[in-house]
Amino acid sequence: MKKPARILPRHPRAEPSYSLVKALGGPREVAKIAGVHEVSVSNWSRPGWLHNGADGRIPHAHHAKLIAALKARGLAFCFDDEGRLALAAAKPSKARKAAKP
């Protein structure tokens, strides 16, 4: 009797790098921007307990290039409490604010 294929559980994505990479078009696009291999970019979004996981941290050497790319695309960014580069929370538009009593 044939054994069923082993299905590995998908690991959780580490924030804030996962959202930032996704907003910029994925690991391949971010790798072009940062000048690194796309596997390195994928490792930024891996939890720290996984092999080569960066636990959501983007190396400081790439911040300037990524900030320039975020500004060029009109995306808001910030630094979280731990000093990590992250997407800023979306602010409600003025029309929505005015509509609320």
C-alpha positions as CSV (number, residue, x, y, z in Angstrom):
1,M,0.0,0.0,0.0
2,K,1.3,3.4,-1.0
3,K,1.9,6.0,1.8
4,P,0.2,9.3,1.4
5,A,2.5,12.3,0.6
6,R,3.5,14.2,3.7
7,I,2.1,17.7,3.7
8,L,4.2,20.2,5.6
9,P,2.4,22.9,7.5
10,R,2.8,26.4,6.1
11,H,4.8,28.6,8.5
12,P,3.3,31.9,9.7
13,R,4.5,35.0,8.1
14,A,6.5,37.4,10.2
15,E,5.4,41.0,10.2
16,P,6.1,43.8,9.4
17,S,8.3,42.7,6.4
18,Y,5.6,40.4,4.9
19,S,3.1,43.2,4.4
20,L,5.8,45.5,3.1
21,V,7.2,43.0,0.6
22,K,3.6,42.1,-0.6
23,A,2.8,45.8,-1.1
24,L,6.0,46.3,-3.2
25,G,5.1,43.5,-5.5
26,G,6.6,40.4,-3.9
27,P,10.1,39.0,-3.2
28,R,11.3,39.1,-6.8
29,E,10.4,42.8,-7.2
30,V,11.9,43.7,-3.8
31,A,15.0,41.8,-4.6
32,K,15.5,43.9,-7.7
33,I,15.0,47.1,-5.6
34,A,17.4,46.0,-2.8
35,G,20.0,44.3,-5.0
36,V,19.8,41.0,-3.3
37,H,18.6,37.5,-4.1
38,E,14.9,36.9,-3.8
39,V,15.5,34.1,-1.3
40,S,17.1,36.6,1.0
41,V,14.0,38.8,0.8
42,S,11.8,35.7,1.5
43,N,13.8,35.0,4.6
44,W,12.9,38.5,6.0
45,S,9.3,37.2,6.4
46,R,10.2,33.9,8.0
47,P,9.8,33.5,11.7
48,G,13.1,33.5,13.7
49,W,12.7,29.9,14.8
50,L,12.9,28.7,11.1
51,H,16.3,28.3,9.4
52,N,17.6,31.7,8.3
53,G,14.4,33.4,9.5
54,A,14.8,37.1,10.1
55,D,11.6,37.4,12.2
56,G,10.1,40.2,10.2
57,R,13.2,42.4,10.3
58,I,14.5,44.1,7.1
59,P,18.3,44.8,7.3
60,H,19.1,48.5,7.8
61,A,21.3,48.4,4.7
62,H,18.2,48.2,2.5
63,H,16.0,50.7,4.2
64,A,17.0,53.7,2.0
65,K,16.2,51.9,-1.2
66,L,13.0,50.5,0.1
67,I,11.9,53.8,1.5
68,A,12.5,55.4,-2.0
69,A,10.5,52.7,-3.6
70,L,7.6,53.1,-1.1
71,K,7.6,56.9,-1.7
72,A,7.6,56.4,-5.5
73,R,4.5,54.2,-5.2
74,G,2.8,56.6,-2.8
75,L,2.7,54.1,0.1
76,A,3.0,55.4,3.6
77,F,5.5,53.9,5.9
78,C,6.7,54.2,9.5
79,F,9.0,52.5,12.0
80,D,7.4,50.3,14.6
81,D,8.3,50.3,18.4
82,E,11.3,48.0,17.7
83,G,12.7,50.3,15.0
84,R,11.6,48.0,12.1
85,L,10.5,49.5,8.8
86,A,6.7,48.9,8.3
87,L,3.7,50.0,6.3
88,A,1.8,52.7,8.0
89,A,-1.8,52.0,9.0
90,A,-4.3,53.3,6.4
91,K,-5.9,56.5,7.6
92,P,-9.6,57.1,6.8
93,S,-10.2,59.6,4.1
94,K,-11.7,63.0,4.8
95,A,-15.0,62.0,3.2
96,R,-15.4,59.1,5.6
97,K,-14.5,61.3,8.6
98,A,-17.1,63.9,7.5
99,A,-19.8,61.2,7.0
100,K,-19.5,60.1,10.6
101,P,-21.7,62.0,13.1
